[in-house]
Amino acid sequence: MFAHDAEIALASAAALVNTLHGEQDDLAAPGALDAFVATWGWTGLHRGDADELEAVRRLRPRLRALWERDEDDVVVLVNDMLREARALPQLVAHDGWGYHLHATPAQAPLAERMAVEAAMAVVDVVRQQELDRLSTCSADGCGDVLVDLTKNRSRRYCSTACANRVNVAAFRARRSARA
């Protein structure tokens, strides 16, 4: 669908947005950010301090807006993120990855690199007129975001847990209706 690095950036951005569930914050401590950075393979500068954690936490609503706005508003947001970081796309190869785009230096703050990686990935999404692939989970009570990379555009749930919960509820409703 998209370049491998764009797909990873989109999935990582969705995962970052989904670390905030109402009042529950999965990034409440620097150690949680360390785990997130390790899970998603972020390279470059990672200070692991409270200021960096707060900057990443402040980024989440901005990234969520990429899933909630129309194309024109998404373009404005993406352009703002790229401009603010003075992004300069360059091809790089590292850690076993072939050539892919980085638009910030490795020494740039983590939150800035996260914002730019997401923005660069959304550039591909908008250019291919695939913004509808960024959606919100269809499960009642879940507001998590997802990236639908299926060929038939069939992904409706953020996780198997939400899909299973909906399917079990539907099964129980059918069974109750028969009884």
Number of C-alpha atoms within 10 A of each C-alpha: 13 14 12 13 18 22 19 17 22 24 20 22 26 25 19 24 22 19 18 18 12 9 6 9 13 15 19 15 14 17 13 16 22 17 12 18 16 11 10 15 12 16 14 14 13 18 13 16 13 13 11 17 23 15 14 20 21 12 18 21 12 15 22 19 14 24 22 14 13 12 16 10 13 21 17 10 18 24 16 14 21 21 12 12 16 12 20 13 15 12 10 12 11 9 7 6 10 12 12 15 18 19 19 22 14 14 11 14 18 23 19 19 24 22 22 28 26 25 28 24 23 23 18 17 20 16 9 11 11 15 21 14 17 20 21 20 20 18 19 9 8 14 16 23 26 25 25 23 15 10 8 7 11 10 18 17 22 23 14 9 11 19 17 13 13 16 13 12 12 12 12 12 12 11 10 9 8 7 6
